[in-house]
Amino acid sequence: MDAFHAYLIEASGGSVWAGFARLKPEQMIEGDVTLRVRYASVNYKDALAASGEWKVIRRFPCVGGKRPVIPS
């Protein structure tokens, strides 16, 4: 499988930021699956997490809508 686009939420030094990134399949956690989609949205909790205003994510980096990714 080729690299794919994901909404990646990251944190460093107390700052949180989010944006689209290309991830490789080897960065996924064992047992994760990928789906080909045409349209998607960010859910409410992920939007809160990406804003950095609410502490709703305990581990970073995180792909919006799923568990954290394994850093490469």
VENBELCOR-V918842 format. One record per pair of residues at least 6 apart in sequence whose C-alpha atoms are under 6 Angstrom apart, sorted by the first residue. I is the first residue (numbers start at 0). GAP is how many residues later the second one is. D is the distance in Angstrom with one decimal. If there is no record, write none. Layout:
I,GAP,D / I,GAP,D
//
This chain:
2,20,5.3 / 2,21,4.4 / 3,18,5.3 / 3,19,5.5 / 4,16,5.5 / 4,17,4.5 / 5,14,5.5 / 5,15,5.5 / 6,12,5.5 / 6,13,4.5 / 6,56,5.5 / 6,57,5.5 / 7,10,5.5 / 7,11,5.6 / 7,12,5.9 / 7,54,5.8 / 7,55,4.5 / 8,8,5.9 / 8,9,4.3 / 8,41,5.9 / 8,52,5.7 / 8,53,5.1 / 8,54,6.0 / 9,6,5.8 / 9,7,5.6 / 9,50,5.6 / 9,51,4.6 / 15,36,5.0 / 17,32,5.5 / 26,43,5.1 / 27,41,5.5 / 45,18,5.5 / 47,6,5.9 / 48,7,5.7 / 60,7,5.6 / 61,6,3.9 / 61,7,5.7
//
